[in-house]
Amino acid sequence: MQVLQDFFNFILSLGAAIFVPMIIIIAGLIVRMKVKDAISSGVILGVAFSGMTMLISYMTGAITPAAEQMVKTIGVNLPITDGGWTTMSTISWSWPYAFLMFPVVIGINIVLILLKQTNTFNADLWNVWGKIFTAVAVYYITNSVALAFVIAAIQTVFELKSADFHQYRVEHLSGIPGVTITHKMVFLAAPMYPIDWLLRKIPGLNRSFNAEDLRNKVGIFAENHILGFLLGIVFGLLARFGIAETLTLAIQCATALTLFPVISKYFMQALEPISNAVSEFMRKRFQDRELFVGLDWPFLGGANEIWLAVIWTVPVTLLMSFILPGNEILPFAGIINIAIAVPAYFVCRGNIIRMLIQCTIFVPVFLYVGTAFAPFMTQLANTTHAVDLKPGQLISNSSIDGPIFTYAFSHFMEVVNGNWLPLGVLVVWVVCFVFYARSLLRERNAALAANDLDVAAAE
C-alpha cells in the first residue's frame, strides 16, 4: 500500500502539465494514433498547460499586491488564511486514503461507458483531488471512510453526466470538436441557471453580448490589450498606487489578456487530433456511439468573457469579504476565481452582462463555503503536516470549486446534529441540476435536428 501511495504521489508531484499529457499520449496509443502524433499532441498539450499556468501566475502576481493594498487601506481582521486551490490540493493529497481514489474514479468511468450511461472518457485524472477534497470533509464530519468514498463516487457520476450534458455547448463555445469539461467547477452552473432564466426575461439582457459584440460596439476599447490596460489603471487607482506602479500594473494586465487567446490555440492544436482518433476508434467498435474527451477548464482560456468576469470578481470579492456578516476568510491566493467565471460563461452562453451579474450574486457563496471548510482543512493540515501552520492559524480557500455542491454533499449528514441547512441546499442543487441538464439536452437536440434538416435539404 505504501509503495502504491509513493508511486501516485510521485506521479502527481509532476503536475498537471506533465500528468495530463501522459494520460493523453497513453489514450492516443490505445485508440491507434501513430506514436509520433500521440507524443506530439501530448507535448503540445503540456506546453498549453504550462503556458496557461504561467499566465495565471503572472496575472495573480500582478493583481495580488493591488488587492493587498486595498485591504490595508480599508483595514479588516479576517482570521482564515486563503491558501488557494494549490494548498487545498496539497492538503487533500496528504489524506492517508487519497491514492485509493484513482481506481474508484477510473472504475466508475469504465463501467458507465460500458453500460452506455456516459459518452465521456475522463482524461482529467489529475483533478481527482477534487473528489478527495469532498471526501476529506465527509470523513471529518462522519468519521466514516466508506461514506467518504461513497460521496466521492457520487460526485464522479455527476461530473461525467454533467460532461455529457455540456458537450454540445462546450464544443459550440470553444470551437474544439469532441471535447467536454469534467471539472466540478461547472456544478455551479446549475444554481445559476434559474437566475439566468429570470435575467433573460429582462429586455436588453436576452440578446447576444459577448466579447465580439462588445468589440463591435466600443471598437478599440474592447480589444484585449486596451481593455486589460484600462482595467489595470482602475485597479491601480483603487489601490492608491503611484503613477509608475499603476502604469506597470496596466501593462501587466494588458499582457495577460492579450496572451490568453494565444495560449488557448495550443489546446485546440493538441486536442483535435486525439479527439478525432477517439471518435474514429469508437465508431469502428460502437457504431452507435461517440466518445468525448473530458478535460480540465484551461482549453477554454481563449474566451475573453471568462477573463473579464475573473477581473470583475476581484474587487467584488474583496468588498464582499469586508462587509458580509459571518465571513472569516480574507481572499488572497484564490483571488483569481476561475471557478465562478467558467460556470457563468456556460450558463450565460458568453453574455458578459449576465455573467457579471451572476458572479456578483455568487461571490458570497464562495466566501461562506470557504469559511465553513476551514476547520476540516486546518485539522488535516495539522495532522499530516502537509502545510506548516502557526498555532491557532486557520486555512481554507476563497474559490472552492463547485462550492454549493461541495458544501451540500459533504455536510448533509450534519442533519443528525439538527443542522438541516446542508440537506436543504443539497435538494435545491439537485433540482436545479435536473432543470439545467434538461435545458442543455433541449439545446443539443434542437441543434441535431436542425443539422439533419440541413443535410436532408442538401441531398
C-alpha positions in Angstrom: 0.0 0.0 0.0 2.8 2.4 0.9 4.6 1.6 -2.4 1.4 2.4 -4.4 0.9 5.6 -2.4 4.5 6.7 -3.0 4.1 5.9 -6.7 1.0 8.0 -7.1 2.5 10.8 -5.0 5.5 10.9 -7.4 3.3 11.0 -10.5 1.1 13.7 -9.1 4.1 15.7 -8.0 4.9 16.1 -11.7 1.9 18.5 -12.0 -0.9 18.7 -14.5 1.4 19.9 -17.3 3.1 16.5 -17.3 0.5 14.2 -15.8 -2.4 15.1 -18.2 -0.3 14.9 -21.4 0.9 11.5 -20.2 -2.8 10.4 -20.0 -3.4 11.8 -23.5 -0.4 10.1 -25.0 -1.5 6.7 -23.5 -5.1 7.3 -24.6 -3.8 8.2 -28.1 -1.8 5.0 -28.4 -4.8 2.9 -27.2 -7.0 4.3 -29.9 -4.3 3.6 -32.5 -2.8 7.0 -33.1 0.6 7.0 -34.6 3.3 7.2 -31.9 4.7 10.4 -33.3 1.3 12.0 -33.4 0.3 10.9 -29.9 3.6 12.2 -28.5 3.2 15.5 -30.4 -0.3 16.0 -29.1 0.8 15.3 -25.6 3.8 17.6 -25.7 1.8 20.4 -27.2 -0.9 19.9 -24.5 1.9 20.2 -21.9 3.0 23.4 -23.5 -0.5 24.8 -23.4 -1.0 23.8 -19.7 2.4 25.3 -18.8 1.6 28.5 -20.7 -1.8 28.9 -19.1 -0.3 28.3 -15.7 2.4 30.8 -16.3 -0.1 33.4 -17.4 -2.4 32.9 -14.4 0.6 33.1 -12.0 1.7 36.2 -13.8 -1.8 37.7 -13.6 -2.1 36.7 -9.9 1.3 38.2 -9.1 0.3 41.5 -10.8 -3.1 41.8 -9.2 -2.5 40.4 -5.7 -0.3 43.4 -4.5 -3.1 45.7 -5.5 -5.7 43.6 -3.6 -3.4 43.6 -0.5 -3.1 47.3 -0.7 -6.9 47.7 -0.8 -7.2 45.5 2.3 -4.6 47.7 4.1 -6.4 50.9 3.0 -9.8 49.6 4.4 -8.4 47.7 7.4 -10.1 44.5 8.3 -9.4 41.5 10.5 -10.3 38.2 8.9 -8.5 35.2 10.6 -8.7 32.5 7.9 -5.8 32.3 5.5 -6.7 31.8 1.9 -4.3 29.2 0.6 -5.9 28.9 -2.9 -6.5 25.6 -4.8 -2.9 24.6 -4.8 -2.7 24.5 -1.0 -6.0 22.7 -0.8 -4.7 20.1 -3.3 -1.6 19.6 -1.3 -3.6 19.1 1.9 -6.1 16.8 0.2 -3.4 14.5 -1.2 -2.0 14.2 2.3 -5.1 12.2 3.4 -3.9 8.7 4.1 -6.6 7.1 1.7 -6.2 9.6 -1.1 -4.4 7.4 -3.6 -7.3 4.9 -3.5 -9.4 7.5 -5.3 -7.8 6.7 -8.6 -9.2 3.2 -9.0 -12.6 4.4 -7.8 -12.7 7.2 -10.4 -11.3 5.2 -13.3 -13.5 2.2 -12.5 -16.7 4.2 -12.4 -15.8 5.8 -15.7 -15.2 2.5 -17.4 -18.4 0.9 -16.0 -20.6 3.8 -17.1 -19.1 3.8 -20.6 -19.8 0.0 -20.9 -23.3 0.5 -19.6 -23.9 3.3 -22.0 -24.6 5.7 -19.2 -21.9 8.2 -20.3 -20.1 9.1 -23.5 -17.3 10.8 -21.7 -13.8 9.5 -21.3 -12.3 11.5 -18.4 -8.7 12.3 -19.2 -8.6 14.9 -16.4 -7.4 12.4 -13.8 -5.0 14.9 -12.2 -8.0 16.7 -10.8 -9.1 13.6 -8.9 -8.0 15.6 -5.9 -11.4 17.4 -6.1 -13.1 14.2 -5.2 -10.6 13.7 -2.3 -11.3 17.2 -1.1 -15.0 16.4 -0.8 -14.2 13.0 0.8 -12.0 14.6 3.4 -14.8 16.8 4.6 -17.2 13.9 4.8 -14.7 11.9 6.7 -14.1 14.6 9.3 -17.8 15.1 9.8 -18.9 11.4 9.9 -15.6 9.7 10.8 -16.5 7.1 8.1 -14.0 6.3 5.3 -16.7 4.2 3.5 -19.2 7.1 3.4 -16.4 9.5 2.2 -15.8 7.3 -0.8 -19.5 6.8 -1.5 -19.9 10.6 -1.7 -16.8 10.9 -3.9 -18.2 8.2 -6.2 -21.5 10.1 -6.4 -19.5 13.3 -7.3 -17.7 11.3 -10.0 -21.0 10.2 -11.6 -22.3 13.8 -11.5 -19.1 15.0 -13.2 -19.5 12.5 -16.0 -23.2 13.2 -16.5 -22.5 17.0 -16.4 -19.8 16.5 -19.0 -22.3 14.6 -21.3 -24.9 17.4 -20.9 -22.4 20.2 -21.5 -20.6 18.7 -24.5 -22.6 20.4 -27.2 -22.3 23.8 -25.6 -18.6 23.3 -24.8 -18.0 22.5 -28.5 -20.1 25.4 -29.7 -18.4 27.9 -27.4 -14.8 26.6 -27.7 -14.8 25.6 -31.3 -13.0 22.3 -30.4 -14.8 19.2 -31.5 -15.1 16.1 -29.5 -14.2 17.5 -26.1 -16.1 18.4 -22.9 -15.3 19.5 -19.4 -15.3 17.1 -16.4 -14.2 19.6 -13.8 -16.7 20.0 -10.9 -16.4 23.8 -11.1 -19.2 23.7 -13.7 -21.6 22.4 -11.0 -22.2 26.0 -10.0 -23.9 26.5 -13.4 -26.9 24.5 -12.0 -28.0 27.1 -9.4 -27.0 29.8 -11.8 -29.5 28.5 -14.3 -32.8 29.7 -12.7 -31.2 33.2 -12.2 -30.1 33.3 -15.8 -33.6 32.3 -16.8 -35.0 35.3 -15.0 -32.3 37.6 -16.3 -33.2 36.6 -19.9 -36.7 37.8 -19.3 -35.4 41.4 -18.8 -35.4 43.4 -22.1 -31.8 44.0 -23.2 -30.4 41.1 -21.3 -31.8 38.4 -23.6 -29.6 39.3 -26.6 -26.1 38.2 -27.5 -23.5 40.3 -25.9 -20.2 38.5 -25.9 -16.7 39.9 -26.3 -17.1 40.2 -30.1 -20.4 42.1 -29.6 -18.6 44.4 -27.1 -15.8 45.0 -29.6 -18.3 45.9 -32.3 -19.9 48.5 -30.1 -16.9 50.2 -28.5 -14.2 49.4 -31.0 -10.6 49.6 -29.8 -11.7 49.9 -26.2 -12.8 46.3 -26.2 -9.6 45.0 -27.7 -7.8 42.7 -25.2 -4.7 44.8 -24.8 -6.6 48.1 -24.4 -9.2 46.6 -22.1 -6.5 45.0 -19.9 -4.7 48.3 -19.8 -7.8 50.2 -18.7 -8.6 47.6 -16.0 -5.1 47.8 -14.7 -5.5 51.6 -14.4 -8.7 51.1 -12.4 -7.0 48.6 -10.1 -4.1 50.9 -9.6 -6.4 53.8 -8.6 -8.4 51.6 -6.2 -5.1 50.5 -4.6 -3.9 54.1 -4.4 -0.7 53.2 -6.3 1.6 55.8 -7.6 1.8 56.7 -11.4 4.7 54.2 -12.1 3.1 51.3 -10.2 -0.3 52.0 -11.8 1.1 52.0 -15.3 3.1 48.9 -14.7 0.0 47.1 -13.4 -1.9 48.3 -16.5 0.7 46.9 -18.9 0.8 43.6 -16.9 -3.0 43.2 -17.2 -2.8 44.1 -20.9 -0.1 41.5 -21.4 -2.2 38.8 -19.6 -5.4 39.5 -21.6 -3.5 39.6 -24.9 -1.7 36.3 -24.4 -4.6 34.2 -23.0 -6.2 33.7 -26.5 -2.8 32.9 -28.0 -2.2 30.1 -25.5 -5.7 28.7 -25.9 -4.9 28.0 -29.6 -2.4 25.3 -28.5 -5.1 23.5 -26.7 -7.0 23.2 -29.9 -3.9 22.1 -31.8 -3.2 19.4 -29.2 -6.8 18.2 -28.6 -8.2 18.0 -32.1 -6.0 15.0 -33.3 -6.8 13.0 -30.1 -10.5 13.8 -30.3 -10.6 12.7 -33.9 -8.7 9.5 -33.1 -11.0 8.6 -30.2 -14.1 9.3 -32.3 -12.8 7.0 -35.1 -11.8 4.3 -32.6 -15.3 4.3 -31.1 -17.0 4.5 -34.5 -15.4 1.3 -35.6 -16.2 -0.6 -32.4 -19.5 1.0 -31.4 -21.2 2.2 -34.5 -24.0 3.9 -32.4 -21.6 5.6 -30.0 -19.5 8.8 -30.0 -17.0 9.2 -27.2 -15.9 12.6 -25.9 -12.7 13.5 -24.1 -13.3 15.1 -20.7 -10.7 17.8 -19.7 -9.9 20.5 -17.2 -11.1 24.1 -18.0 -7.9 25.7 -19.5 -8.8 24.8 -23.1 -11.4 27.4 -22.7 -8.8 30.0 -21.8 -9.3 31.8 -25.2 -12.7 33.1 -24.1 -12.2 36.8 -23.3 -15.5 36.8 -21.4 -14.1 34.5 -18.8 -11.2 36.8 -18.0 -13.4 39.9 -17.9 -15.6 38.1 -15.3 -12.5 37.0 -13.4 -11.1 40.5 -13.2 -14.5 41.8 -12.2 -14.8 39.5 -9.3 -11.5 40.6 -7.7 -12.8 44.0 -6.3 -16.3 42.5 -5.7 -14.8 39.6 -3.7 -12.7 41.9 -1.6 -15.6 44.2 -0.9 -17.9 41.3 0.0 -15.3 39.8 2.3 -15.2 43.1 4.3 -19.0 43.6 4.7 -20.5 40.1 4.8 -21.6 39.1 8.3 -20.2 35.7 9.2 -17.4 35.7 6.6 -14.0 35.0 8.2 -11.8 34.3 5.2 -9.5 37.0 3.6 -9.3 36.4 -0.2 -5.7 36.1 -1.2 -4.4 33.1 -3.1 -7.8 32.3 -4.5 -8.5 35.9 -5.6 -8.3 34.9 -9.3 -11.5 32.9 -9.2 -11.8 30.8 -12.3 -14.4 28.6 -10.5 -17.0 31.4 -10.7 -16.3 32.7 -14.2 -16.4 29.4 -16.1 -19.8 28.2 -15.0 -21.2 31.7 -15.5 -19.7 31.6 -19.1 -21.5 28.3 -19.8 -24.9 29.2 -18.3 -25.0 32.7 -19.8 -23.6 31.5 -23.2 -20.9 34.1 -23.0 -23.3 37.1 -22.4 -20.9 39.4 -20.5 -23.6 41.5 -18.7 -25.4 38.4 -17.3 -22.0 36.8 -16.4 -21.0 39.8 -14.3 -24.4 39.8 -12.6 -24.1 36.1 -11.8 -20.6 36.5 -10.5 -21.7 39.3 -8.2 -24.6 37.2 -6.8 -22.5 34.1 -6.2 -19.3 35.7 -4.7 -20.8 35.4 -1.1 -21.3 31.6 -1.6 -17.6 31.1 -2.1 -16.7 33.2 1.0 -19.2 31.4 3.2 -18.2 27.9 1.9 -14.5 28.8 2.3 -15.2 29.8 5.9 -17.2 26.6 6.6 -14.3 24.3 5.3 -11.6 26.0 7.4 -11.9 23.7 10.4 -11.6 20.5 8.3 -8.7 21.6 6.1 -6.8 23.1 9.1 -7.2 19.9 11.1 -6.0 17.7 8.2 -3.0 20.1 7.6 -2.0 19.9 11.2 -2.4 16.1 11.4 -0.4 15.3 8.3 1.9 18.4 8.4 1.3 18.9 4.7 1.3 22.6 5.3 3.1 24.4 8.2 0.6 26.5 10.1 1.2 28.7 13.1 -0.6 27.7 16.4 -4.2 28.8 16.0 -3.9 29.6 12.3 -6.8 28.6 10.1 -6.5 27.8 6.4 -9.1 27.4 3.6 -9.8 28.6 0.0 -11.9 31.5 -1.1 -12.6 29.9 -4.5 -13.5 26.3 -3.8 -14.7 24.6 -7.0 -18.5 23.9 -7.2 -19.0 25.4 -3.7 -22.7 24.7 -3.3 -22.4 21.0 -4.4 -19.2 20.5 -2.3 -20.8 22.0 0.8 -24.1 20.2 0.5 -22.8 16.8 -0.3 -20.1 16.8 2.3 -22.1 18.4 5.1 -25.6 16.9 4.6 -25.0 14.3 7.4 -25.0 17.1 9.9 -28.7 16.7 9.8 -28.2 14.1 12.7 -26.9 17.1 14.7 -30.0 19.1 14.0 -28.4 21.2 11.1 -30.9 20.9 8.2 -29.3 23.6 6.1 -26.9 21.4 4.1 -29.6 18.9 3.3 -31.9 21.7 2.1 -29.1 23.1 -0.1 -28.5 19.6 -1.5 -32.1 19.2 -2.5 -32.1 22.7 -4.2 -28.9 21.9 -6.1 -30.2 18.6 -7.4 -33.4 20.2 -8.6 -31.5 23.0 -10.3 -29.2 20.4 -11.9 -32.1 18.4 -13.3 -33.7 21.5 -14.9 -30.3 22.8 -16.2 -29.5 19.4 -17.7 -32.8 19.3 -19.5 -32.2 22.8 -21.0 -28.7 21.6 -22.2 -30.3 18.5 -23.8 -33.0 20.5 -25.5 -30.4 22.8 -26.9 -28.3 19.8 -28.2 -31.3 18.0 -29.7 -32.6 21.1 -31.4 -29.1 21.6 -33.0 -29.0 18.0 -34.1 -32.5 18.2 -35.6 -31.6 21.4 -37.5 -28.4 19.7 -38.8 -30.4 16.8 -40.0 -32.8 19.1 -41.9 -29.8 20.9 -43.5 -28.4 17.6 -44.6 -31.7 16.5 -46.0 -32.1 19.7 -47.9 -28.6 19.4 -49.3 -29.4 15.9 -50.6 
